[in-house]
Amino acid sequence: MVSRTTLVAKHNRLVKLIGKEAVNKKLSEFYTRQLKKYESDKELAHSRTTSFVEQCKEIISHLNAEIGSKYNYKSKATQKLIKARLDEGFSVEDFKKVHEVKSFDWLDNPEMRLFLRPATLYRGSKFEGYLQENNIRKVKSKAKREKEAEIRKQKAEEGKIIRTEVVQKKWYEFKTYQQLWSHVAKMNEKEITSYDLPEELRNLQAKYLRLKFTKQTDQAERIFRQTVERNMKLTIAKDKTIRKVDVEEK
């Protein structure tokens, strides 16, 4: 630090060189510049402080809304953690993403719910990891959506094809109506439409299910057998007629 005696000696030498009036003018200009710089720095510091407090308020308000807590954004310990993460380059939106991913994981867990607090969420050794969980979840969700879309597309394509092994088994080869309808349930729309099933059997489903629901299984199966036998006779008679016509034509 320069002593007062040294400053006085320098001042006197300047006065001798350029005159007292010129020295006073330069000192006045210097002090004016210093005062303006001080006021500017003070205003900038206040602006930064106000902006940081607003960021803390936005972050903690989001956390409170997300988990139903009442944390105070004015807490010095909380502000210290937030400032450390902001200084590392993280944004306010990053804090919100951490709130969302960890509240989804922990809020319904009585043991983990206690860790939904600034001291845990904003810790330097944990924060980035929590944020990456959010990014990984988005990637997995996207992959899952793409896979589901591919499956839907595949099923739509399959729905346009008639599988011979599915439709070649005749309806009267099944012992019970339940077995028959389990087989039909595996068919796509085009296969069901082309499947050679008597209309009476198609209409039997509602009645069969109603009897099964009221635990009248024996009666349901009896009705099925009767319907099958009746339609079998009709089918056999129809086949004989067709074969007879074919023989006559030959």
Buried (B, 14 or more C-beta within 10 A) or exposed (E): EEEEEEEEEEEEEBBEEEEEEEBEEEEEEEEEEEEEEEEEEEEEEEEEEEEBEEBBEBBBEBBBEBBEEEBEBEBEEBBEBBBBBBEEEBEBEBBBBBBBBBBEBBBEEEEEEEBBBBEBBBBEEBBBEBBEBBEEBEEEEEEEEEEEEEEEEEEEEEEEEEEEEBBEEEBBEBEBBBEBBEBBEEBBEBBBEEBEBBEEBEEBEEBBBEBBEEEEEEEBBEBBEEBBEEBBEEBEEEEEEEEEEEEEEE
